[in-house]
Amino acid sequence: MMKKILVIGLCGLWMPPASAVYFDSIIYDMDARKDFISRPLVNDTKSTNLYTISAYKISRPGNGNERPVPGQDKDLVWSPLQFIVQANGQEYFKLYYRGPKDAVERYYRVIFKETPVTIFPWRQDQKKLNVVPSVSMSTILIVRPRKTRFQYEINEATGTIKNTGNTYFRVILQKGCNGDD
């Protein structure tokens, strides 16, 4: 039994690296002044793949408490619905926001389903199945409020920054004028 476990473990060490779809970011944000964004999708595999895009609104990303928001499926549309990317190729997709132009930040889970394009030879014996793996990967889209309010409070005593506005912001800490970010 131990020999089997050792052999299986050693086989895992010599596996070739996995290749799949590549995104330039796992979180996309749409500026308040824009109605769409365009991003590249890179197929770094050795085969041509078919990609299908879908999306749904979520209450808030992170912490495993992500809940879909029903009835909001027309606020975000995408193009193309499906597209083929050659091996080691790249194509662009667009996400269009058509929802309310108010002071609320919105979040969407965008899912990319990757399926290899495979041609199976015709066989006399139709009882055998051909299996094609399909992989789904997802990103988050943050749509900034159309009426953006950047606001924060700094508490120097506790060393905290509190976001009191209606959209997120990034904080970059630097150790003095000559320090690294």
HELIX and SHEET records of a PDB file:
HELIX    1   1 MET A    2  LEU A   13  1                                  12    
SHEET    1   A 4 VAL A  21  PHE A  23  0                                        
SHEET    2   A 4 PHE A  36  ASN A  43 -1                                        
SHEET    3   A 4 GLY A  89  TYR A  97 -1                                        
SHEET    4   A 4 LEU A  76  SER A  79 -1                                        
SHEET    1   B 5 ILE A  27  MET A  30  0                                        
SHEET    2   B 5 VAL A 135  VAL A 143  1                                        
SHEET    3   B 5 ARG A 106  PRO A 116 -1                                        
SHEET    4   B 5 ASN A  49  ILE A  58 -1                                        
SHEET    5   B 5 GLN A  82  VAL A  85 -1                                        
SHEET    1   C 2 TYR A 152  ASN A 155  0                                        
SHEET    2   C 2 THR A 160  ASN A 163 -1                                        
END                                                                             
